[in-house]
Amino acid sequence: MHSNLSTEELSAWIRLSLEPGLGPAQARNLLSAIGLPQDIYALSAASLRKFVPDDLARQLKQAPSETSQATIVNTLRWLDEPNHHLLTLADAAYPRALLDTHDPPLLLYGNGNLALLARPIISIVGARNASTGGADNARAFARYLAERGWCIASGLALGIDTAAHEGALLAGPSGASTLAVMGTGIDIVYPARNRDLAHRIALDGLLISEFPLGTRALPYQFPKRNRLVAGLARGVLVVEAAKQSGSLITARLASETGREVFAIPGSIHSPLSRGCHALIRQGAKLVESGQDILEELGSPKPGPTVHLTKIPAVHAQTADPIKTKILEALGYDPVRLDTLQERSHLDIAILTASLLELELQETVVRLDDGRFQRR
């Protein structure tokens, strides 16, 4: 989808984003001072020297490198495919929310429903090594908010990001869907385990990236991705986060640009709760339900309150006194088997057999470290 731009104009925009040694801020300064990319390339070297160093002025007057030219050709070919888009900084459809940030990208590559960029957006982020309960909460919050008209943005990472995208898709065609901001070129899915999810998002939501086609995963690109996750949204919900994590960077970026920051509290014993607790101490709003977020940001669609994921009523009200006793002893924090036996005073054989039944009922989950936790 070439929008209203000619091939020459598109090529100039793509080339400008690829120029070696020309940073995004410098490129934006050139655009502000001179005009569109084709105007920049039409200037003489002497005129360009007023804005950039001599070696960069000479570079801009030369033909693009073979590598850059190949990327331009591949991008134009990619744009010929259905639902493939390229938004420039001067495009009317470019997200206004990003224009309010200090570092909007020159280009945004899109695959899917571009109209999602005009919807109200909430970002949901958190740990890659999320707990089962954390993933359940991210999924439930995302579905609840998507059903009420909020497009859910996240970063396509494992853990909380994945659960957030899945929850938004569960809202179905009447929901506001999901938007995945990628830390690679839009033609490369990272992590590879999320390839099927990315395909579903391209069909029913939107994938976006600021990186040129063919850009593989490199560590420094993911903080750059996080600034877009924060910048696109009216608010950011952190579900689980360690004390030092990318999710906290996203939350800080959101706060610095005037977005609301929300955090779900957790167990004081869980390392994945410490980041959320730190955010709450710093002024983030503690949330226990999707309604808490709607009270701050408003609701495009009315709907009932859905609270944090807890034991389904059918399980919580089980008639089995042994299982009831186990659930009471379990509480809501992860617990080791010996601690559970000590609290419940049950015979170990009865305890393990009942735990297995609760696992099969999806009321209790056994964690990787052998501890048990309510779902």
Secondary structure by P-SEA (a helix, b strand, c coil): ccccccaaaaaaaaaaaacccccaaaaaaaaaccccaaaaaaccaaaaaacccaaaaaaaaccccaaaaaaaaaaaaaaaccccccccccccccccccccccccccbbbbcccccccccbbbbbbbbccccaaaaaaaaaaaaaaaaabbbbbbcccccaaaaaaaaaaacccccccbbbbbcccccccccccaaaaaaaaaacbbbbbcccccccccaaaaaaaaaaaaaaccbbbbcccccccaaaaaaaaaaaabbbbbbbbcccccccaaaaaaaaaacccccccaaaaaaaccccbbbbbbccccccccccccccaaaaaaaaaaccccccaaaaaaaacccaaaaaaaaaaaaaacccccccccccccc
